[in-house]
């Protein structure tokens, strides 16, 4: 498993932990669910900018759920 796959797997894990779907995360991040899936399965790798966008979006979604 590549480093980018491990990082994306961590994002998927945090999303699942907070009951956030990959589809919702992808839409909120402005990428397709297929792209996110391709990153997870190693078919492609995210750019650093794209990865950080998804990570930031996930943290914002988690915070929004926590705040109600």
mmCIF file of the N, C-alpha and C atoms, coordinates in Angstrom:
data_MODEL
# 
_entry.id   MODEL 
# 
loop_
_atom_site.group_PDB 
_atom_site.id 
_atom_site.type_symbol 
_atom_site.label_atom_id 
_atom_site.label_alt_id 
_atom_site.label_comp_id 
_atom_site.label_asym_id 
_atom_site.label_entity_id 
_atom_site.label_seq_id 
_atom_site.pdbx_PDB_ins_code 
_atom_site.Cartn_x 
_atom_site.Cartn_y 
_atom_site.Cartn_z 
_atom_site.occupancy 
_atom_site.B_iso_or_equiv 
_atom_site.pdbx_formal_charge 
_atom_site.auth_seq_id 
_atom_site.auth_comp_id 
_atom_site.auth_asym_id 
_atom_site.auth_atom_id 
_atom_site.pdbx_PDB_model_num 
ATOM 1   N N  . UNK A 1 1  ? 0.856   -1.171 0.000  1.00 0.00 ? 1  UNK A N  1 
ATOM 2   C CA . UNK A 1 1  ? 0.000   0.000  0.000  1.00 0.00 ? 1  UNK A CA 1 
ATOM 3   C C  . UNK A 1 1  ? 0.907   1.241  0.000  1.00 0.00 ? 1  UNK A C  1 
ATOM 4   N N  . UNK A 1 2  ? 0.612   2.146  -0.909 1.00 0.00 ? 2  UNK A N  1 
ATOM 5   C CA . UNK A 1 2  ? 1.428   3.355  -1.003 1.00 0.00 ? 2  UNK A CA 1 
ATOM 6   C C  . UNK A 1 2  ? 1.072   4.336  0.115  1.00 0.00 ? 2  UNK A C  1 
ATOM 7   N N  . UNK A 1 3  ? 1.933   5.302  0.276  1.00 0.00 ? 3  UNK A N  1 
ATOM 8   C CA . UNK A 1 3  ? 1.706   6.320  1.294  1.00 0.00 ? 3  UNK A CA 1 
ATOM 9   C C  . UNK A 1 3  ? 0.407   7.073  1.025  1.00 0.00 ? 3  UNK A C  1 
ATOM 10  N N  . UNK A 1 4  ? 0.134   7.412  -0.237 1.00 0.00 ? 4  UNK A N  1 
ATOM 11  C CA . UNK A 1 4  ? -1.102  8.138  -0.538 1.00 0.00 ? 4  UNK A CA 1 
ATOM 12  C C  . UNK A 1 4  ? -2.323  7.257  -0.276 1.00 0.00 ? 4  UNK A C  1 
ATOM 13  N N  . UNK A 1 5  ? -2.226  5.970  -0.560 1.00 0.00 ? 5  UNK A N  1 
ATOM 14  C CA . UNK A 1 5  ? -3.347  5.065  -0.260 1.00 0.00 ? 5  UNK A CA 1 
ATOM 15  C C  . UNK A 1 5  ? -3.593  4.990  1.235  1.00 0.00 ? 5  UNK A C  1 
ATOM 16  N N  . UNK A 1 6  ? -2.529  4.948  2.027  1.00 0.00 ? 6  UNK A N  1 
ATOM 17  C CA . UNK A 1 6  ? -2.689  4.910  3.477  1.00 0.00 ? 6  UNK A CA 1 
ATOM 18  C C  . UNK A 1 6  ? -3.339  6.197  3.979  1.00 0.00 ? 6  UNK A C  1 
ATOM 19  N N  . UNK A 1 7  ? -2.928  7.328  3.426  1.00 0.00 ? 7  UNK A N  1 
ATOM 20  C CA . UNK A 1 7  ? -3.503  8.612  3.838  1.00 0.00 ? 7  UNK A CA 1 
ATOM 21  C C  . UNK A 1 7  ? -4.980  8.683  3.466  1.00 0.00 ? 7  UNK A C  1 
ATOM 22  N N  . UNK A 1 8  ? -5.322  8.225  2.274  1.00 0.00 ? 8  UNK A N  1 
ATOM 23  C CA . UNK A 1 8  ? -6.722  8.235  1.844  1.00 0.00 ? 8  UNK A CA 1 
ATOM 24  C C  . UNK A 1 8  ? -7.527  7.248  2.685  1.00 0.00 ? 8  UNK A C  1 
ATOM 25  N N  . UNK A 1 9  ? -6.941  6.100  3.007  1.00 0.00 ? 9  UNK A N  1 
ATOM 26  C CA . UNK A 1 9  ? -7.631  5.120  3.853  1.00 0.00 ? 9  UNK A CA 1 
ATOM 27  C C  . UNK A 1 9  ? -7.926  5.726  5.225  1.00 0.00 ? 9  UNK A C  1 
ATOM 28  N N  . UNK A 1 10 ? -7.012  6.534  5.734  1.00 0.00 ? 10 UNK A N  1 
ATOM 29  C CA . UNK A 1 10 ? -7.228  7.203  7.018  1.00 0.00 ? 10 UNK A CA 1 
ATOM 30  C C  . UNK A 1 10 ? -8.420  8.158  6.920  1.00 0.00 ? 10 UNK A C  1 
ATOM 31  N N  . UNK A 1 11 ? -8.520  8.875  5.817  1.00 0.00 ? 11 UNK A N  1 
ATOM 32  C CA . UNK A 1 11 ? -9.654  9.782  5.609  1.00 0.00 ? 11 UNK A CA 1 
ATOM 33  C C  . UNK A 1 11 ? -10.950 8.980  5.557  1.00 0.00 ? 11 UNK A C  1 
ATOM 34  N N  . UNK A 1 12 ? -10.960 7.885  4.812  1.00 0.00 ? 12 UNK A N  1 
ATOM 35  C CA . UNK A 1 12 ? -12.155 7.037  4.738  1.00 0.00 ? 12 UNK A CA 1 
ATOM 36  C C  . UNK A 1 12 ? -12.542 6.538  6.128  1.00 0.00 ? 12 UNK A C  1 
ATOM 37  N N  . UNK A 1 13 ? -11.553 6.155  6.910  1.00 0.00 ? 13 UNK A N  1 
ATOM 38  C CA . UNK A 1 13 ? -11.824 5.661  8.256  1.00 0.00 ? 13 UNK A CA 1 
ATOM 39  C C  . UNK A 1 13 ? -12.447 6.723  9.146  1.00 0.00 ? 13 UNK A C  1 
ATOM 40  N N  . UNK A 1 14 ? -11.894 7.931  9.096  1.00 0.00 ? 14 UNK A N  1 
ATOM 41  C CA . UNK A 1 14 ? -12.460 9.033  9.898  1.00 0.00 ? 14 UNK A CA 1 
ATOM 42  C C  . UNK A 1 14 ? -13.864 9.374  9.423  1.00 0.00 ? 14 UNK A C  1 
ATOM 43  N N  . UNK A 1 15 ? -14.068 9.357  8.125  1.00 0.00 ? 15 UNK A N  1 
ATOM 44  C CA . UNK A 1 15 ? -15.402 9.647  7.594  1.00 0.00 ? 15 UNK A CA 1 
ATOM 45  C C  . UNK A 1 15 ? -16.395 8.604  8.088  1.00 0.00 ? 15 UNK A C  1 
ATOM 46  N N  . UNK A 1 16 ? -16.031 7.345  8.002  1.00 0.00 ? 16 UNK A N  1 
ATOM 47  C CA . UNK A 1 16 ? -16.925 6.267  8.449  1.00 0.00 ? 16 UNK A CA 1 
ATOM 48  C C  . UNK A 1 16 ? -17.203 6.376  9.946  1.00 0.00 ? 16 UNK A C  1 
ATOM 49  N N  . UNK A 1 17 ? -16.192 6.725  10.697 1.00 0.00 ? 17 UNK A N  1 
ATOM 50  C CA . UNK A 1 17 ? -16.326 6.880  12.152 1.00 0.00 ? 17 UNK A CA 1 
ATOM 51  C C  . UNK A 1 17 ? -17.393 7.931  12.495 1.00 0.00 ? 17 UNK A C  1 
ATOM 52  N N  . UNK A 1 18 ? -17.515 8.929  11.643 1.00 0.00 ? 18 UNK A N  1 
ATOM 53  C CA . UNK A 1 18 ? -18.471 10.015 11.876 1.00 0.00 ? 18 UNK A CA 1 
ATOM 54  C C  . UNK A 1 18 ? -19.701 9.918  10.973 1.00 0.00 ? 18 UNK A C  1 
ATOM 55  N N  . UNK A 1 19 ? -19.856 8.736  10.357 1.00 0.00 ? 19 UNK A N  1 
ATOM 56  C CA . UNK A 1 19 ? -21.014 8.445  9.501  1.00 0.00 ? 19 UNK A CA 1 
ATOM 57  C C  . UNK A 1 19 ? -21.159 9.455  8.356  1.00 0.00 ? 19 UNK A C  1 
ATOM 58  N N  . UNK A 1 20 ? -20.034 9.764  7.735  1.00 0.00 ? 20 UNK A N  1 
ATOM 59  C CA . UNK A 1 20 ? -20.005 10.624 6.554  1.00 0.00 ? 20 UNK A CA 1 
ATOM 60  C C  . UNK A 1 20 ? -19.681 9.731  5.368  1.00 0.00 ? 20 UNK A C  1 
ATOM 61  N N  . UNK A 1 21 ? -20.547 9.741  4.376  1.00 0.00 ? 21 UNK A N  1 
ATOM 62  C CA . UNK A 1 21 ? -20.337 8.872  3.224  1.00 0.00 ? 21 UNK A CA 1 
ATOM 63  C C  . UNK A 1 21 ? -19.264 9.425  2.301  1.00 0.00 ? 21 UNK A C  1 
ATOM 64  N N  . UNK A 1 22 ? -18.671 8.533  1.526  1.00 0.00 ? 22 UNK A N  1 
ATOM 65  C CA . UNK A 1 22 ? -17.685 8.951  0.530  1.00 0.00 ? 22 UNK A CA 1 
ATOM 66  C C  . UNK A 1 22 ? -18.326 9.885  -0.488 1.00 0.00 ? 22 UNK A C  1 
ATOM 67  N N  . UNK A 1 23 ? -19.571 9.622  -0.831 1.00 0.00 ? 23 UNK A N  1 
ATOM 68  C CA . UNK A 1 23 ? -20.278 10.469 -1.787 1.00 0.00 ? 23 UNK A CA 1 
ATOM 69  C C  . UNK A 1 23 ? -20.438 11.883 -1.237 1.00 0.00 ? 23 UNK A C  1 
ATOM 70  N N  . UNK A 1 24 ? -20.863 12.000 0.016  1.00 0.00 ? 24 UNK A N  1 
ATOM 71  C CA . UNK A 1 24 ? -21.036 13.316 0.631  1.00 0.00 ? 24 UNK A CA 1 
ATOM 72  C C  . UNK A 1 24 ? -19.697 14.042 0.733  1.00 0.00 ? 24 UNK A C  1 
ATOM 73  N N  . UNK A 1 25 ? -18.655 13.327 1.100  1.00 0.00 ? 25 UNK A N  1 
ATOM 74  C CA . UNK A 1 25 ? -17.333 13.926 1.217  1.00 0.00 ? 25 UNK A CA 1 
ATOM 75  C C  . UNK A 1 25 ? -16.833 14.406 -0.136 1.00 0.00 ? 25 UNK A C  1 
ATOM 76  N N  . UNK A 1 26 ? -16.994 13.575 -1.144 1.00 0.00 ? 26 UNK A N  1 
ATOM 77  C CA . UNK A 1 26 ? -16.552 13.943 -2.489 1.00 0.00 ? 26 UNK A CA 1 
ATOM 78  C C  . UNK A 1 26 ? -17.297 15.176 -2.989 1.00 0.00 ? 26 UNK A C  1 
ATOM 79  N N  . UNK A 1 27 ? -18.614 15.170 -2.844 1.00 0.00 ? 27 UNK A N  1 
ATOM 80  C CA . UNK A 1 27 ? -19.406 16.309 -3.305 1.00 0.00 ? 27 UNK A CA 1 
ATOM 81  C C  . UNK A 1 27 ? -19.000 17.591 -2.587 1.00 0.00 ? 27 UNK A C  1 
ATOM 82  N N  . UNK A 1 28 ? -18.838 17.524 -1.281 1.00 0.00 ? 28 UNK A N  1 
ATOM 83  C CA . UNK A 1 28 ? -18.472 18.705 -0.498 1.00 0.00 ? 28 UNK A CA 1 
ATOM 84  C C  . UNK A 1 28 ? -17.068 19.196 -0.850 1.00 0.00 ? 28 UNK A C  1 
ATOM 85  N N  . UNK A 1 29 ? -16.217 18.278 -1.297 1.00 0.00 ? 29 UNK A N  1 
ATOM 86  C CA . UNK A 1 29 ? -14.839 18.621 -1.649 1.00 0.00 ? 29 UNK A CA 1 
ATOM 87  C C  . UNK A 1 29 ? -14.702 19.105 -3.078 1.00 0.00 ? 29 UNK A C  1 
ATOM 88  N N  . UNK A 1 30 ? -15.748 18.907 -3.868 1.00 0.00 ? 30 UNK A N  1 
ATOM 89  C CA . UNK A 1 30 ? -15.694 19.323 -5.267 1.00 0.00 ? 30 UNK A CA 1 
ATOM 90  C C  . UNK A 1 30 ? -14.993 18.338 -6.184 1.00 0.00 ? 30 UNK A C  1 
ATOM 91  N N  . UNK A 1 31 ? -14.957 17.069 -5.772 1.00 0.00 ? 31 UNK A N  1 
ATOM 92  C CA . UNK A 1 31 ? -14.395 16.023 -6.629 1.00 0.00 ? 31 UNK A CA 1 
ATOM 93  C C  . UNK A 1 31 ? -15.448 14.946 -6.809 1.00 0.00 ? 31 UNK A C  1 
ATOM 94  N N  . UNK A 1 32 ? -15.212 14.043 -7.747 1.00 0.00 ? 32 UNK A N  1 
ATOM 95  C CA . UNK A 1 32 ? -16.191 12.973 -7.947 1.00 0.00 ? 32 UNK A CA 1 
ATOM 96  C C  . UNK A 1 32 ? -15.931 11.830 -6.973 1.00 0.00 ? 32 UNK A C  1 
ATOM 97  N N  . UNK A 1 33 ? -16.975 11.081 -6.691 1.00 0.00 ? 33 UNK A N  1 
ATOM 98  C CA . UNK A 1 33 ? -16.848 9.912  -5.828 1.00 0.00 ? 33 UNK A CA 1 
ATOM 99  C C  . UNK A 1 33 ? -15.928 8.890  -6.480 1.00 0.00 ? 33 UNK A C  1 
ATOM 100 N N  . UNK A 1 34 ? -15.973 8.807  -7.812 1.00 0.00 ? 34 UNK A N  1 
ATOM 101 C CA . UNK A 1 34 ? -15.114 7.868  -8.539 1.00 0.00 ? 34 UNK A CA 1 
ATOM 102 C C  . UNK A 1 34 ? -13.644 8.232  -8.343 1.00 0.00 ? 34 UNK A C  1 
ATOM 103 N N  . UNK A 1 35 ? -13.342 9.520  -8.380 1.00 0.00 ? 35 UNK A N  1 
ATOM 104 C CA . UNK A 1 35 ? -11.967 9.960  -8.151 1.00 0.00 ? 35 UNK A CA 1 
ATOM 105 C C  . UNK A 1 35 ? -11.508 9.559  -6.756 1.00 0.00 ? 35 UNK A C  1 
ATOM 106 N N  . UNK A 1 36 ? -12.341 9.796  -5.768 1.00 0.00 ? 36 UNK A N  1 
ATOM 107 C CA . UNK A 1 36 ? -12.008 9.416  -4.396 1.00 0.00 ? 36 UNK A CA 1 
ATOM 108 C C  . UNK A 1 36 ? -11.796 7.908  -4.299 1.00 0.00 ? 36 UNK A C  1 
ATOM 109 N N  . UNK A 1 37 ? -12.652 7.146  -4.951 1.00 0.00 ? 37 UNK A N  1 
ATOM 110 C CA . UNK A 1 37 ? -12.524 5.694  -4.970 1.00 0.00 ? 37 UNK A CA 1 
ATOM 111 C C  . UNK A 1 37 ? -11.228 5.259  -5.660 1.00 0.00 ? 37 UNK A C  1 
ATOM 112 N N  . UNK A 1 38 ? -10.892 5.924  -6.755 1.00 0.00 ? 38 UNK A N  1 
ATOM 113 C CA . UNK A 1 38 ? -9.641  5.597  -7.458 1.00 0.00 ? 38 UNK A CA 1 
ATOM 114 C C  . UNK A 1 38 ? -8.426  5.852  -6.584 1.00 0.00 ? 38 UNK A C  1 
ATOM 115 N N  . UNK A 1 39 ? -8.467  6.910  -5.788 1.00 0.00 ? 39 UNK A N  1 
ATOM 116 C CA . UNK A 1 39 ? -7.371  7.171  -4.858 1.00 0.00 ? 39 UNK A CA 1 
ATOM 117 C C  . UNK A 1 39 ? -7.271  6.044  -3.849 1.00 0.00 ? 39 UNK A C  1 
ATOM 118 N N  . UNK A 1 40 ? -8.412  5.648  -3.326 1.00 0.00 ? 40 UNK A N  1 
ATOM 119 C CA . UNK A 1 40 ? -8.426  4.609  -2.278 1.00 0.00 ? 40 UNK A CA 1 
ATOM 120 C C  . UNK A 1 40 ? -7.907  3.282  -2.797 1.00 0.00 ? 40 UNK A C  1 
ATOM 121 N N  . UNK A 1 41 ? -8.250  2.974  -4.047 1.00 0.00 ? 41 UNK A N  1 
ATOM 122 C CA . UNK A 1 41 ? -7.873  1.684  -4.621 1.00 0.00 ? 41 UNK A CA 1 
ATOM 123 C C  . UNK A 1 41 ? -6.533  1.706  -5.341 1.00 0.00 ? 41 UNK A C  1 
ATOM 124 N N  . UNK A 1 42 ? -5.843  2.850  -5.312 1.00 0.00 ? 42 UNK A N  1 
ATOM 125 C CA . UNK A 1 42 ? -4.521  2.933  -5.905 1.00 0.00 ? 42 UNK A CA 1 
ATOM 126 C C  . UNK A 1 42 ? -4.503  3.065  -7.413 1.00 0.00 ? 42 UNK A C  1 
ATOM 127 N N  . UNK A 1 43 ? -5.663  3.307  -8.019 1.00 0.00 ? 43 UNK A N  1 
ATOM 128 C CA . UNK A 1 43 ? -5.702  3.486  -9.473 1.00 0.00 ? 43 UNK A CA 1 
ATOM 129 C C  . UNK A 1 43 ? -5.165  4.846  -9.888 1.00 0.00 ? 43 UNK A C  1 
ATOM 130 N N  . UNK A 1 44 ? -5.200  5.791  -8.965 1.00 0.00 ? 44 UNK A N  1 
ATOM 131 C CA . UNK A 1 44 ? -4.602  7.112  -9.177 1.00 0.00 ? 44 UNK A CA 1 
ATOM 132 C C  . UNK A 1 44 ? -4.227  7.667  -7.813 1.00 0.00 ? 44 UNK A C  1 
ATOM 133 N N  . UNK A 1 45 ? -3.440  8.714  -7.833 1.00 0.00 ? 45 UNK A N  1 
ATOM 134 C CA . UNK A 1 45 ? -3.010  9.341  -6.576 1.00 0.00 ? 45 UNK A CA 1 
ATOM 135 C C  . UNK A 1 45 ? -3.436  10.801 -6.579 1.00 0.00 ? 45 UNK A C  1 
ATOM 136 N N  . UNK A 1 46 ? -3.846  11.293 -5.428 1.00 0.00 ? 46 UNK A N  1 
ATOM 137 C CA . UNK A 1 46 ? -4.249  12.699 -5.366 1.00 0.00 ? 46 UNK A CA 1 
ATOM 138 C C  . UNK A 1 46 ? -3.032  13.619 -5.400 1.00 0.00 ? 46 UNK A C  1 
ATOM 139 N N  . UNK A 1 47 ? -3.247  14.806 -5.919 1.00 0.00 ? 47 UNK A N  1 
ATOM 140 C CA . UNK A 1 47 ? -2.219  15.828 -5.759 1.00 0.00 ? 47 UNK A CA 1 
ATOM 141 C C  . UNK A 1 47 ? -2.246  16.232 -4.292 1.00 0.00 ? 47 UNK A C  1 
ATOM 142 N N  . UNK A 1 48 ? -1.203  16.854 -3.842 1.00 0.00 ? 48 UNK A N  1 
ATOM 143 C CA . UNK A 1 48 ? -1.165  17.308 -2.450 1.00 0.00 ? 48 UNK A CA 1 
ATOM 144 C C  . UNK A 1 48 ? -2.304  18.286 -2.198 1.00 0.00 ? 48 UNK A C  1 
ATOM 145 N N  . UNK A 1 49 ? -2.530  19.195 -3.139 1.00 0.00 ? 49 UNK A N  1 
ATOM 146 C CA . UNK A 1 49 ? -3.599  20.180 -2.985 1.00 0.00 ? 49 UNK A CA 1 
ATOM 147 C C  . UNK A 1 49 ? -4.966  19.507 -2.876 1.00 0.00 ? 49 UNK A C  1 
ATOM 148 N N  . UNK A 1 50 ? -5.228  18.534 -3.736 1.00 0.00 ? 50 UNK A N  1 
ATOM 149 C CA . UNK A 1 50 ? -6.517  17.838 -3.699 1.00 0.00 ? 50 UNK A CA 1 
ATOM 150 C C  . UNK A 1 50 ? -6.683  17.066 -2.400 1.00 0.00 ? 50 UNK A C  1 
ATOM 151 N N  . UNK A 1 51 ? -5.624  16.393 -1.966 1.00 0.00 ? 51 UNK A N  1 
ATOM 152 C CA . UNK A 1 51 ? -5.691  15.640 -0.719 1.00 0.00 ? 51 UNK A CA 1 
ATOM 153 C C  . UNK A 1 51 ? -5.991  16.565 0.453  1.00 0.00 ? 51 UNK A C  1 
ATOM 154 N N  . UNK A 1 52 ? -5.289  17.684 0.522  1.00 0.00 ? 52 UNK A N  1 
ATOM 155 C CA . UNK A 1 52 ? -5.493  18.620 1.621  1.00 0.00 ? 52 UNK A CA 1 
ATOM 156 C C  . UNK A 1 52 ? -6.893  19.221 1.594  1.00 0.00 ? 52 UNK A C  1 
ATOM 157 N N  . UNK A 1 53 ? -7.433  19.428 0.401  1.00 0.00 ? 53 UNK A N  1 
ATOM 158 C CA . UNK A 1 53 ? -8.804  19.935 0.278  1.00 0.00 ? 53 UNK A CA 1 
ATOM 159 C C  . UNK A 1 53 ? -9.792  18.938 0.862  1.00 0.00 ? 53 UNK A C  1 
ATOM 160 N N  . UNK A 1 54 ? -9.632  17.675 0.517  1.00 0.00 ? 54 UNK A N  1 
ATOM 161 C CA . UNK A 1 54 ? -10.530 16.636 1.024  1.00 0.00 ? 54 UNK A CA 1 
ATOM 162 C C  . UNK A 1 54 ? -10.380 16.507 2.533  1.00 0.00 ? 54 UNK A C  1 
ATOM 163 N N  . UNK A 1 55 ? -9.163  16.520 3.011  1.00 0.00 ? 55 UNK A N  1 
ATOM 164 C CA . UNK A 1 55 ? -8.920  16.408 4.448  1.00 0.00 ? 55 UNK A CA 1 
ATOM 165 C C  . UNK A 1 55 ? -9.554  17.581 5.211  1.00 0.00 ? 55 UNK A C  1 
ATOM 166 N N  . UNK A 1 56 ? -9.376  18.788 4.689  1.00 0.00 ? 56 UNK A N  1 
ATOM 167 C CA . UNK A 1 56 ? -9.956  19.968 5.328  1.00 0.00 ? 56 UNK A CA 1 
ATOM 168 C C  . UNK A 1 56 ? -11.476 19.915 5.299  1.00 0.00 ? 56 UNK A C  1 
ATOM 169 N N  . UNK A 1 57 ? -12.022 19.495 4.170  1.00 0.00 ? 57 UNK A N  1 
ATOM 170 C CA . UNK A 1 57 ? -13.478 19.376 4.044  1.00 0.00 ? 57 UNK A CA 1 
ATOM 171 C C  . UNK A 1 57 ? -14.025 18.384 5.052  1.00 0.00 ? 57 UNK A C  1 
ATOM 172 N N  . UNK A 1 58 ? -13.347 17.250 5.210  1.00 0.00 ? 58 UNK A N  1 
ATOM 173 C CA . UNK A 1 58 ? -13.786 16.243 6.171  1.00 0.00 ? 58 UNK A CA 1 
ATOM 174 C C  . UNK A 1 58 ? -13.798 16.824 7.580  1.00 0.00 ? 58 UNK A C  1 
ATOM 175 N N  . UNK A 1 59 ? -12.747 17.522 7.953  1.00 0.00 ? 59 UNK A N  1 
ATOM 176 C CA . UNK A 1 59 ? -12.683 18.112 9.294  1.00 0.00 ? 59 UNK A CA 1 
ATOM 177 C C  . UNK A 1 59 ? -13.812 19.128 9.493  1.00 0.00 ? 59 UNK A C  1 
ATOM 178 N N  . UNK A 1 60 ? -14.118 19.896 8.460  1.00 0.00 ? 60 UNK A N  1 
ATOM 179 C CA . UNK A 1 60 ? -15.221 20.852 8.546  1.00 0.00 ? 60 UNK A CA 1 
ATOM 180 C C  . UNK A 1 60 ? -16.564 20.132 8.701  1.00 0.00 ? 60 UNK A C  1 
ATOM 181 N N  . UNK A 1 61 ? -16.736 19.033 7.973  1.00 0.00 ? 61 UNK A N  1 
ATOM 182 C CA . UNK A 1 61 ? -17.982 18.268 8.068  1.00 0.00 ? 61 UNK A CA 1 
ATOM 183 C C  . UNK A 1 61 ? -18.131 17.653 9.465  1.00 0.00 ? 61 UNK A C  1 
ATOM 184 N N  . UNK A 1 62 ? -17.033 17.152 10.016 1.00 0.00 ? 62 UNK A N  1 
ATOM 185 C CA . UNK A 1 62 ? -17.066 16.568 11.366 1.00 0.00 ? 62 UNK A CA 1 
ATOM 186 C C  . UNK A 1 62 ? -17.432 17.656 12.383 1.00 0.00 ? 62 UNK A C  1 
ATOM 187 N N  . UNK A 1 63 ? -16.802 18.823 12.248 1.00 0.00 ? 63 UNK A N  1 
ATOM 188 C CA . UNK A 1 63 ? -17.086 19.928 13.169 1.00 0.00 ? 63 UNK A CA 1 
ATOM 189 C C  . UNK A 1 63 ? -18.546 20.362 13.059 1.00 0.00 ? 63 UNK A C  1 
ATOM 190 N N  . UNK A 1 64 ? -19.071 20.413 11.843 1.00 0.00 ? 64 UNK A N  1 
ATOM 191 C CA . UNK A 1 64 ? -20.460 20.826 11.642 1.00 0.00 ? 64 UNK A CA 1 
ATOM 192 C C  . UNK A 1 64 ? -21.423 19.830 12.289 1.00 0.00 ? 64 UNK A C  1 
ATOM 193 N N  . UNK A 1 65 ? -21.100 18.534 12.169 1.00 0.00 ? 65 UNK A N  1 
ATOM 194 C CA . UNK A 1 65 ? -21.953 17.526 12.815 1.00 0.00 ? 65 UNK A CA 1 
ATOM 195 C C  . UNK A 1 65 ? -21.898 17.654 14.336 1.00 0.00 ? 65 UNK A C  1 
ATOM 196 N N  . UNK A 1 66 ? -20.724 17.957 14.856 1.00 0.00 ? 66 UNK A N  1 
ATOM 197 C CA . UNK A 1 66 ? -20.561 18.076 16.306 1.00 0.00 ? 66 UNK A CA 1 
ATOM 198 C C  . UNK A 1 66 ? -21.303 19.299 16.851 1.00 0.00 ? 66 UNK A C  1 
ATOM 199 N N  . UNK A 1 67 ? -21.409 20.327 16.028 1.00 0.00 ? 67 UNK A N  1 
ATOM 200 C CA . UNK A 1 67 ? -22.052 21.563 16.450 1.00 0.00 ? 67 UNK A CA 1 
ATOM 201 C C  . UNK A 1 67 ? -23.540 21.617 16.119 1.00 0.00 ? 67 UNK A C  1 
ATOM 202 N N  . UNK A 1 68 ? -24.023 20.525 15.588 1.00 0.00 ? 68 UNK A N  1 
ATOM 203 C CA . UNK A 1 68 ? -25.413 20.441 15.469 1.00 0.00 ? 68 UNK A CA 1 
ATOM 204 C C  . UNK A 1 68 ? -26.232 20.512 14.341 1.00 0.00 ? 68 UNK A C  1 
# 
